[in-house]
């Protein structure tokens, strides 16, 4: 699917990628509904195939991949826009609408997304020992203070690690709703 996505016009791909982020949200936002998008008359054939393929994958993995893909496609459109690629008025309107929707997409609360990833890691078969733990804190990129905590967490026995991940996820989820973060 990804190879086909890159053969399409960047603006079309970015618009479809943003639709996918609303169908497979990575945080606590409600989903638009896979069936609604798959049967919508405006949905491209690629988008329909992407939704069908995503249904067969783990939801959290799909949400993360879709979000990464959308971020990439938005950056491509921004770069093309900076270099004057979109000259047609209709394309300019589409770019403006895309960037407006992208701002909403990017402003999704990363604490809520991180909390849900922590809870998913706590529920994983190895209690986050594998890549689930690293993915859990992915939205907090660049925070080097997290590294020692991750190493300490990974060294804990499975039961304690599962309990700590769950506790951290619940605390982060509670603070994401209020906007406050207790240290």
C-alpha positions, 0 to 999 in steps of 0.5 A: 500500500505504501509504495502505491501511496508514493506514486500518487500526487502528494496533495491527494496522498496527504489528504487521504493520510489525514482521513486515515488519522481520523479513522484510526486515531492514535489518542482518545479522539473518537474514530470517524468509522471505517465503514463510513469512509470505505463506502463514502463516494468521495473516498479514493480507491487507494483510501478504500484499500488502505482502510481494508488493509488496516482492518487486518492489523493491530489497531495501535500499530495502524494508528501509529503508522498512519500518524507517521505517514500523515506527518510525512505527507504533510511535510512533503506538501509544505515543501512543495508549497514553499517552492511554488509547486501549487499555482492553480487556485483550486490547488492553493485552496486544497493546500490551505484546507489541508494545512488547517486540518493538519494543525488540528491533527498535530495539536492532538494531545500527545499526553493522551496518546502517550498514556494510551501507548503506556496502557497498551504496553502494560497489556502486551504479552511481555509487559512492554519489554520489547518494542512496546515500551519504546513506542509507548513514550514515542510522542515525548521525543527529545526528552533525554530524562526519560531514558534512565526511567525506561532503562530502570523500567525495562529491568523490573520483573514483569509483574512490577513493570506491568503495574508501573506501566499501567500506573503511569498510563492512568496518571498520564491519561488523567492529567491529559484531560485536565491539561495539568501534569503533576511531577 
